[in-house]
Amino acid sequence: MCGIVAAVADRDIVPLLIEGLTRLEYRGYDSAGIAVRDESAKRALTRMCSTGRVADLAVQAQDCTAKAGIAHTRWATHGAPSERNTHPLMSSGVALVHNGIIENYIPIRQMLIAQGYVFVSETDTEVIAHLVHFELKCAADLLTAVRRACAQLVGAYGIAVIREGDDCVVVARRGSPLLLGLGEHGNYAASDASALLSVTRNIVYLEEGDVAEIKRQSVRIFSVGAGDTGRATDRECPEEGTPLVIGVDRPVHVSTLSAEAVELGDYQHYMQKEIFEQPEALAATLEMIGGAQSLMPNLFGANAPEVFTGINSVLILACGTSYHSGLVARYWIEQIAGIRCTVEIASEYRYRASVPDPNQLVIAISQSGETADTLASVKYAKSLGMQRTLAICNVPESAIVRECALRFLTRAGPEVGVASTKAFTTQLAALFLLAVTLAKASGRLSVADEAQYLTDLRHLPLAVQKVLTLEPQIASWALHFANKHHALFLGRGMHYPIALEGALKLKEISYIHAEGYPAGELKHGPLALVDADMPVITIAPNDALLEKLKSNLMEVAARGGELYVFADADSAVTEGDAVHVLRLAEHYGLLSPVLHVVALQLLSYHVALVKGTDVDKPRNLAKSVTVE
Ligand code: F6R
């Protein structure tokens, strides 16, 4: 959730740290800070921080030059976003930044207080800074001290540490993403490759339990093992770890990420850019089926034919928007493939005494591939004996992808706006492909149906493009929402999850309280809320449930409710005084949820514009939830 950048080079790295933080700011924007070995202050450590945005930090740092430093943009867990809680946290000549949560920080803090350390922040992170300092008293170097400190931590961390007088930065990870960048003029570390694009594309992903020492001309990595969530050890006999060979034990990947992919271009916001990139993102995701008339299971990995054979049901694990894509997929998997499918919120599943089934296919859906709850839920399912796992993910080397036996990589490109848009629709495309593939594997699919599904999928980018042309009308609807405090989203069947997603989008970026309901449930409670002040947004595709849905709309109209209906061109829904109707160009059968959600994304975006909220960085949120 936080962003980390670190650098040791033969030139000034302050601009790189600031640029890297700017790129990572969407991952956490409560505060930002850097600690550098300041060339203008006899290479002493200088710490600068801002409780505002990275742009404020950039102003403070403009006169500073340094050849080594660490930087952080924070999403607060322990302690409010104040100056003293901002990273880096310091301990007499040691500075440290951290992403994650240390679960045993209280006993460590007590031990350190007994040793005379004084704590100035409310963070869990400060214990790591003092612990490293404490370990330095009897360690040969910073690397050893960090390894010894890490061996005592329970919880999740990605850290970067710098010490006054040293020529290195030491980084370590367990449970939070961290990678190294190998450059011509120096070596680097970051929580995401996009932060290092201007200096290198040669990336080494650290694994669980890795500790690395970064110098100007060398990088050393040691593995102290994956562990579970870390473990406390006797500090007299720490785990020193196994030295690893870069390029052998930890391969060097050449990042193909383009600078434009993470730049705003002509758009006002990343969310707007990402909504409009959906036709392209869908086309890229579907590129892997090419012109084929028939799907092969190995689209999901070389072992897919074995893994798919004999599965009796599907369990989908995910959070937030990704959970909603799972809910849509349930309709497809059951209807097209005839396979029972359950969808669980990962944070609930991981603590629930469920009944394991080794023949169940477990699917983890995640844009980032780093969501702590989703990752933990897959590990939990595996610990129960369920080894048939598939990741549907947008980030190739992410933890969830590495945890699963099979993978399908969506090609949405980097998603920077906190509200997920193109990741969602590309997940839907992947899940539709999966439903058709499973149907085929279970012998339920006719050649004609398979060809039709593939034709429909290929047409999807164009169909989404047509929905995007509705933006002006949707923007005019958004004006009606400026003074509203609540909104209800209704859908039926596979559009019910789209109602949930529409409500989530609206609440997260416009701060209007919104609920998604299956329209048939209205009279069982939520109808009590309906009045002229609560807009009711309805998804009304021309499907088998349309007539039922129209009865539900009557119930709203009869109680003075104002309806905003997203219908299809041929949905028989009539405009009226309090019934506004907007028509999508075509009814798109089973893939209709993909089109309707795009219209709802545009609605939320324009309501947020009208309300003047920070669209890409909504309050209290962050992208990529790497803490529990
Ligand atoms: C909402 C949103 C979140 C994420 C959720 C899971 O717009 O983006 O609800 O969908 O935090 O994230 P991933 O998909 O990265 O696992």
Boltz pocket constraint, residues with backbone or C-beta under 6 A from the ligand:
constraints:
  - pocket:
      binder: B
      contacts: [[A, 319], [A, 320], [A, 321], [A, 322], [A, 323], [A, 365], [A, 366], [A, 367], [A, 368], [A, 369], [A, 370], [A, 371], [A, 374], [A, 418], [A, 419], [A, 420], [A, 421], [A, 504], [A, 505], [A, 508], [A, 622], [A, 624], [A, 625]]
      max_distance: 6.0
